[in-house]
């Protein structure tokens, strides 16, 4: 019964949000009411403010503070639960799940890092291990290279999120957004050897340039994001939506503004298409390593049982995993399946809240982050992936600046949960 109610709410809530988003993208928000009879656009009454140096330093301090706490927790864990505080034990605490693969891809390369003679790990996108190799030119430790890339990118992401939110919604929202990002229960992955920090920085930076109509840097950063994670190329869809909403190309077409349209093709649309270069480079890597540009789809299916599926099917699998975890992995109900179910519901509630309030391109990117990550045959790491959905902490900040007591409670709850999941991660309790 609960499973049916959950899936029904997920499907209906999604349908309402997608219809509302489509109406807003088409410019119909003031003419088409939502199912409750309200206008689809509800102005927030918030005004952007200039981003100052002190704002940037404060955001960087939040990011650096989270990293210190996460690394400090790993040292304490080694001292209390492991064989002592040694560099080897510290590295072992962080080198779990995909982190292990990224480390070996950086060390050995895609052709040499194999399993059963097959380069299965070509499924992992290359920019992160390539950056590790770049840092290794001057730093001898591969682990230090990886943590340095992750840490620098995360601090930069905090600054970029604060800048984006401050200039769009005001200083209070900018500061709260960074707080929610930092205390998100799975933000410790930003300190690990995973792509989260790098992808967050690149996607945030590209989105910022899209909102400021700086199309060339948006295209370059979007291409780098696409070289870090599959969904990066979909920043091109966000850029195109922003272009259509602000430049009104159909109106130019009707008015015969051929010169303006030609300038748009080379000055704007070209850079949106340029984002696909990152994906083409990844396909080229597959071809170079395996001889098939789409070999990663085969390995994903054979090795990781992974592929795209309707999000309701993924949620049903999560529900079944929560109720009937594998023998010997009963803890996964509370470290993997249950948290992912709860997070989807949490994300959907704030999608319903934000679809009338956020600018439509914000909502579009948020929808991409949620449903691309939850539309998988084998949904394992949604909590980690959603950490990069930066519209979520901004939505939490918008709601929290109006209800400060609720915001403080949620921040405290986030911090406690992050501590719990971090310890579970170090204990290898399938937090991935």
N, C-alpha and C positions, 0 to 999 in steps of 0.2 A: 504493500500500500504506500509506504513512504517513498519507495523507489519510483513508483508511478507518479506520485505527486511531484517529486523532485524533477523528473524528466519532463513532465508536462509544463511545470513552471519554467524550466530552462528553454523549452521550445517556444512557448508563448512569449516569454520575455524577450527572447532573441528576435522573434518575428516583429514585435512591436518596435524594438530598437532599430532594426534594419529598415523598416518602413519609414520611421521618423527620420533616420539618417538620410535615406534616399530623397525624402521630401525636402530636407534642408539643403542637400547638395544640388537639387534642382531649383532652389530658390523659392520654394512654395511654403516655407515655414509659417508665414504670416497669413496664409489663406487656407491652409489645411489644418484642422484641429486634430489633436491626438484622441484616442478612444475615450478619454474622460472629458472631452469638450474644451480642452485648454489649447492655447496657441503653442505651436511646436518650438517657438523661440522664446526663452525667458532670459532677458538680459540680466547679467550678474550685478550690475552696478559697480563693478570694479574697474579701476583705471590703472594702466601700466605706469611704472615709475622708472626713472633712470637707474641703471645698475652701477653701483659705485665700487670702488676698490675695497672698501670695508665689507661690502656684501660678498664679494668674491673671497676675501680672506676668511670670513665667517663660514662660508660654504666649504671651503677647503679644509678648515679646522674640523668641521663635522665629519667629512670623509676620512681625514687622517685619524681622527679619534676612533671611528669605527674600526679602521684597520688595526690600530694599536690594541684595541680590546680583543679583536678576533685573534690576532697573533699571540697576544698575551694569554688568552684562554687556551690556545694550543700548547703553550709552554707549561701552564699549570696542569693541563691534562697529562702531558708527558711525565711531569714530576709526581703526580698523584697516582695515575692509573697505568702508566707505562714503566719502562725500566730505568727511567731517569731522564733528565733534560739533556739530550744530546742533539747534535745537528741531524743525525740520521733519524732519530725518533720524531723530531720536528717535521722533517720532510715526509716521513711515512704518514703522519697525521693528516697532511694535506694532499698527498698523492693518491687519491682514490677515484674510482670510476673513470670518467672521461679525462681527468687530470693526468692519469697515468699514460693515456694514449697521446695526449698533446705533448707531454714531455719526451716520449720516445719518437714522435714524429719530428720534433725539433732536433733531436740527437741523430737519428738514423736516416731521416727522409722517408718519403712515401714509398719508394721502391724497395728499400731495405727493411722497413718495419712491416713484417708480415705475420700471418697466422696460418699454419698448415700450408705454407708456400704461397698464400694468396695475399695481395696488398689490400686487405679488407678495410684498412683504416683510411682509405681514400674518401670515405664518407664524411670525414671531418674536414671542414673548410680550412684553407691554408694560411690566412693572414696572421693568425695568432702564433703558430709555430715559426713562421718566417720572421716575425718580429723577435721571437726568442733567439733565433739564430743570429739576427743582427746584433742584439745585445751581447751575445756570446763572443763577439769579436773582441770585446774589451773586458768581459766578466767571465771568469772560468767556470763558475757553477751554473749548471742549467737551471736548477731550482730557483736560484736567486734571480736569474734572467726572467723566468716566468712570473715570479711574485712581483718583480719590479715592474714589468709590463702591466700586470693586473692592477697594482697599487696606483701607479701614475695615471692610468686611464680612469680609475675610479675617482680619484681626487678631481681630475679634470671633468668627469661627468657631473660631480656635485656642483662644481662651479658653473658648468653649462646649464644644468637644470635650474639653478638659482637665477641665472641671467634670463633664461627663456621665460620662466614663470613670473619673475619680477617685472620684466618689460611688458608682459601680456596682462597680468592680473594684480600687480602691486607687490611691494616689499614683504608684507606679512605673508602672502601666499607663497612667495619665493622661499622664504625661510622655512615655513612649515613643510613645503614640498621636500626640501632636502632632509628635514627631520624624519619624515615618513619614509623616504627612500632609504635612509641610513638604518632605521630601526625595523624595516620590513623583515619578517621572520627568517627569510632566506637570503638576506643581503650578505651574509658571510661568504657566499660564493664569489662575491666581487674580490675577495682576498685570495681566492684559490687559483689553481692553474686551469681555468676555464675561460671561455670567450666572453663571458657576461660583461666584464668591465670594458673591454675593447668595443664590443658591439654597442653597448649603451652610449659610450662617448661618440662613436661615429654616427649612430642614428640620431642622437640628440643634436649633434652639430649640423647634420644635413637638414633635419627638420627646422632648426633655427634659421638656416639660410633660406629654406623654402618659405618660411613665414616672412622673411625680410626681402624676398624676391632677388636673392643673390644666386642666380641660377647656376653659374659656373662652379663655385665652390660647393653648392648643393649637389651637383652632379658628381663631382670628384669624390666627395665624402660618401655619397650614396653608393658609388661603385665600390669603395673600400668596405662599406657595410655589407654589400652583397658578397664580397670576398671573405667575409667573416661568418655570415650566417645566411641561410636560404632566404629568410623573409626580408633581408636588406633590399633586394631588388624591388620590393613592393613600395619602397619610398617613392619610386617613380609614379605610382598611382596617386600617392598623396600630393606629389608636386603637380601632377596634371589636374587634380581636383582644385588645388589652390589657384592654378593658372586660369582655369575655367571660371571660377567664382569671382576672380578679381579682374581678369582681362576681357571676359565675355567675347570669346572668339567668334561665336555664332553671330553676334551683333556686328562684329567687324566684317564677317562674310556677307551679311545682308546689306551692309552699307557700302560694300565694294572697296574696303580699305586694304587693297592688295599689298601695298608697301608695308603696312603695319603687320599684316599676316606673315609676309616674307621675313621681316625682322624677327617675328616671334619664332618662326621655324628654326632659324640659326642661333638666335640669342637665348631661347628658352626651351623649346621642344627638343633641340639637339642635346642639351645637357640632361634632360629627363631620360632620353634614350641612352645617354652615356652611362647611366647607372647600370644598365645591362652588361657593361663591359666586365664588371666583377663576376657576374654569373658565367659569362663566356670564358673568362680566365679559369674559373673552376672546372668547367666542362673540358677545357683544354688540358688541365692537369689530369683529369680522368683519362683522357685520350692518350696523353704522354705516358702515363703509368700502366694503363691496362689495354689500350687500343680501342676502347669504347667510351665515348664522351658521357654516356649515361650509365656506366657500370655501377656508380654509387647507388642507383635505385635497386639494382640486383643484390648488391651486398647488404643494403638496408633490409631488404625482404628476407634474405637467407640467414644472415647473421644476427640481426636485431629484430626480426619479425615486424618490421616497421613499414608503414605506408600511410597514405591518407585515407581517412574514413569520416563519415558524418559525425559531427561532434556529439550527437545524442548516443551513437554507438560507443564512442569513447567513454562517455559518462557512464553508460551501462556497464562497461568493462571495469571501470573504477569502482562502481558500486559492488559488483560481484567480487572484486578483489578485496574490498573492505570487509565484506561479510564472510568470505571464504578464502583467506590468505593461504598461500602454499605452506605445507608442513615444514616446520623449522623456521619459517619467516612470518610467524604470527605478529611480530612487532611491526611489520611493514604496513599493517592496517592503520597504524597510528603515525608512522613516519613517511608513508608514501601515498597510499590510496585515500585515506581519510582526509589528510590535508589538501589533496588536489580537489576532492569533491567540495570541501568547504571553501576553497579559494575560488573555484568557478562561481559558486553562488555569490560570494562576496564581490567578485568582479562584475557579475551581471547586475547586481543591485546598484552598483555605482555607475554602470553603463546606463541603466534606466534613469538614474539621477542626472547624469551628465549630458545625455543626448539632447536635452533642451537648453543646456546652459553653456557647454563648450562650443567654440567655433567648430563647424562641421569637419574640417580637416583633422582637428584633434581627435574627434570621435572616430573618424575613419581609421586613423592609425591605431587607436585603442582597439577597435573591432578586429583589425588585422592581427594584432598581438594576441588577443584572447583566442580567436577561433582558429587561427593557423596552428597554434600550439596545442589546442585541445582537439583538433581533428586528426588524430593519429590512431593507427591500429593498436599500438602498444604505448599508451601514454604513461611515461615514467617520470619525466623531469619537468612537468608543467610549472611547479612552484618555482623552480630555478629560472625557467624561461620567462615567466611573468615578471620577474624582477626587472627586466628591461622594458616593461610596458610603462614608460614614464608618465603617460596621462593619468595613471592610477594615483600616484602620490600627489599629483596636482589636484585631482578631484577631491582626495581626502583633505588636502589643505584648504580648498575652497569651502568645503563643508565645515571643516574644523575651525576656520577663522570666525565663523558665525556662532559656533558652539564650542568655546574653548575648553570647557570642562570635559566634554565628550572627546575632544582631540587629545587632551592630556591622558585620559583613561586609555584610549586606543594606542597611543604611543607607548605607555607603560606596558600594556598587554603585548604589543609587538616586541618590545625589548625582552620580556620574559620568554616569549616563544622562541625568539632568535637564540637565546642562551640554551634552551632545551634542545632545539634542533641542531645547534652547533655541537653540543656534546654527543648527541646521537650520531652525527656525521663522523666525529673522531672515533667513536666506538664501532664504526662500520655497520650501522643499523639501517642501511639502505635509504639514506637521504641523498638523492641524486637529482 
